[in-house]
């Protein structure tokens, strides 16, 4: 069964404006009827559109990634099956098709080892998937299980359920978004992480307790630290427990991939086996990772207890 226990996510914190746009677009598709919803539920995604088309959409609807290659015979077999089964769901699931040959950074970030690979993304996390070619009946069964898990998540977290179309219209009449939040979101869309960080910092200077800005800035800093990282090289270096830089960068990459608990455990292990400046650096790094998640995230309480135990 897929794990949908985490109601917040790093990318959702970074791009709140895009999430709102996604909700509004979904309402327009629903108003246009099942045929429009079906046609909009299958999209081609690139490295430039991944955050908006996959991460942001996954805040309100599960997104199935079809990681394919024209060089892989299995892709030619599986992709039409996925398109048919997802299309029959009338917009309840989005199928995002990613050519790994044209988007190698996505494949690296998701640790794709073979194609075709299918992953389900929900609430900004990879939650379930498979790597073999499956017949239509088994793909349908897998999607039914995914949708059942999504419904269980919403029952356990009713506040996370997307509003109905009428509720969205009412919400849109509320107070306007803070201009610095809007500026940060636009900067992220344009790939200007430095400008996004400056906008979040301006907002925090005016409102130090603003959680959206705190999470957004922490997320932007995380992306800046990993922008030039080679995941394979980091993984190789991280085999050495004494390589502090590699351990912290590996934790950053784990956070970006959705492996939150693994990232926290890695840094806490560093805290346990180090002392002095190295221990303090690892502790401060972990606190920065904490800031990327909402305060109510269940992983935070567990990690804070583990950190306190490691320190004292």
N, C-alpha and C positions, 0 to 999 in steps of 0.2 A: 504494500500500500504506500502511496506517495506521502511525503511528509509536508504538511502545509501549516506547520505550527508557528511560523514566524510572520506576524501581520505586517511588519514594516520592511523596508529594504533600502539599501544604499542608493540605488538609482532613483527610486521614488522620491527620496529626500532631495536629491540634486535637482530634479526637473519637475517641480510641482506644476508649472504652467503647462508643460506638455501633457501631464496627466489630465488636467482639466480639458485640454483640447481633445484628448482621446475620448473622454466621457461624452463631450458634445458631439463628436463625430459618430460615436456609437449610437447616440440618440437619433441622429439624422438617418443613419442606416436603418434603424428599427422602424422609423416612421415611413421610410420608403418601401418597406415590405420585405418578405423573405427572399425574393430574387436578388434584390440589391445587397442584402446582408450576405448572401451566399457568394456573390461575385467579389465582394470586398473582403472575404475571409481567406483568400489565397493571394499572397503577395510575394514579390521578389525582394530580397533584402541584401544590402551591401554593408561594408564596414561603416560607411557614412550614415546609413539610415538605421543601423542596428539598435541604437539606444531608443530612438523614437518608435520604430515599428515593432520592436520586440519587448524591450524592458518596460517602456511606458505602457504599451498595450496590455502587458501581462498583469498590470495592476487591477484590471477590470475583467479580463477574459484570459483563459489559458491560451498560450501561444505554443504551437507545435513546430519545432525546427526540423526541416528536412535538409540535412547537410549532405549534399550530393556532389557528384563529379561526373562530367561527360565521359571520363575515362573508366568509370566503374559500371560494369554491366548490371550490378544489383540496383543501382540508382534508376536505371531505365525501367526496371521491373516494379520497384517500390513506389516511386514518385506518383505515377498515375493512380495507384491504389489510395495513397494518402489524399490526393486531390479529390477523388470521388467520395471517400468517406467523410472528409471534413466538409466538403460542399453540401453533403446531405444533412449536415447538422444546422444549417441555416444561420450561421454566424455565432453559434455558441462556442466555437473554437476558431482560432486564426491559424492558418498554415503559412509559415514563413519559410520560403525556399532560399537556401544559401548555397551558392556554388563555391565550394571550398578552394578551388583553384584560383578563383578571382578574389576571394576574401580570406587569405591565409591567416591573418591576425585573429579573426573570429575562431577559426579552427584551433589555433594555438591556445587562445584564452579558454576555450571550452574543452581543451585536452582531447580533441578528436583523434583517435588512433586508427580508424578505418571508416570507409564510406561504403554504403550509406550508413549514417548515424541519425537516429531520431531522438530528440530531446523535448520534453515538455517544460515550459517556463511559466511559472505562476508567482505573482507577487515578487518579481525580480529574481527568482531563484530557479535553477534547474532542479526539478523534483523527481523526474522519472524518465525512462527512455529505453531504447533497445538499439542493437546494431545489425541485426540480421534482416533479411528479406522475409516478411510475413505475408500470409494470404489475407484477403480482405476481411474474412470473418474474425481473424485474430487481431487485426488492426482495429476493427470496430469494438471488440471486447476491451482492448487496451484503452481506447478513448472513453468507453463507458465507465471504466474504473477511474480514469482521470477526472471525469465530470462528477462522479460520485464523491471523490475525495475533495473536489472544489466545493461541493455543496456542504460536506461535513465541515470544512473550514469556515464557511459563512455561518453555519449554525453555531459553531463555537465562538465565532467573532462577528456578531451581527453588525457591529459598527463598521466593519470593513466592506460590507456588501455595497456595490455601486448603487447610487440612487436611480430611481426610475426617471423617465424622461421629464415628467412634470416636476419632480423634485429638482432636477438639474436646472430647469428654467427658473425656478424660485431661487435656487442658490446663486444663479448668475446675476440676480438683482441685488446681491449683498454688496458689502464694501469692496472697493477695488483692491487688487493686490498691491503690496508695497512696491514702489518703483525700483528699489534696489533688488528685490527678489526677481522682478521681471527682467531687469538688466542682467542679472546673473544667469537666468534661464536662457536668454537670448545669446549671451556670450558662450554658454556651453553648446548651444545649437550650432554656433559658428566655429566651434573648436578652439575658442580663445579662453583657456583655463585661467590664465593670469588675470584677465579682465573679470572673469566670474569670481575669482577669489577676492579681488578688490571690492566688488559689489557686496559680497557677503560680509566682508570686514566693515564696510561702511554701515551696513544694517546693524551689525553687532555693536558698533560704537554707539549707535543711537539706542539700541534695545539689546543689552547684553544677555537677556534671558530668552531671546528668540530661538526656539528649537529648530525651526526650519533653516535659519541661517547657520546655526551651529552645525547641523548635520550636513548642510550643503557645502560649507567650507571644508569640513573634514573629508567629505567625499571627493571634492576637487583636489585637495592635497594628496589624497590616496591615488587618484588618477595621474597626477603630476609625477609622483614618485615612481610609478610603474610604466610611464609612457615609453621609455626606451628599453624596458626589461625584455630579455629573451627567456621565456618560461623554461625552456629546456636547460639553458645554462644555469638559471637560478636553481632549478631542481638538482642539477649535478653538484653545484657548490653547497647546497643545503645538506648534502650527505655528511658534511663536516660540521659537527655540533659547535665547534669553536669559531666558525665563520659567522660572526654576529651580523654583518651586513646582509649576508645571504639569508640568514634565518628571518630577519625582519622583512626583507623583500619578499621572501616566500610567503610569509603571513599576509602581506599586502595582496599578493596574487590570489591567495586563497579567499580573502575577503571579496575580491572582485568576481571570483567564480561562484560565490554563494556559499562557500565552505566556511561559514562563520565560526562554528565551534572549533574546527580544526585550526583556524588562524589564531584564535584565542589560546588554545591549548599549546600551540607551538611557542608563542611568546611567553606564556607562563612558565613553560619548561626552561626557557632561557633565563628568566628571572631566578628560578630555583638554583641553577647551576653557576650563576655568575655572582659577582660582588662589585662593590665600588661603582665607578663610572659606568661600566657596562650594564650592571644591574639597573641603575637609574635610567639609562638610555632605553633599555627594554621596557621598563615600567612606563615611562612617558610615551613610548611608542604605542603600547597597549591602550593607554588612556585615549590616545588619538583615534585608535580603531573603535573604541567604545563610542566615541562621539558620532560615528557614522550611522548609528542605529538609534531608533526612538527609545525613550527612557523605559517604556513598558516592554521592550523586547525581552522574552524569557531567557535568552542566552546571556544577557548582561548580568542578571542577578547571580547566575551560576559562575560566571567568569570572575565577577567581583569577589565572590567568596573564595574562589581558588587563588586569586591574586593575594588576598589578605593572608591566606594560609601560607603562600610561598614567601611572603615578606616577613611574617611574624611567627 
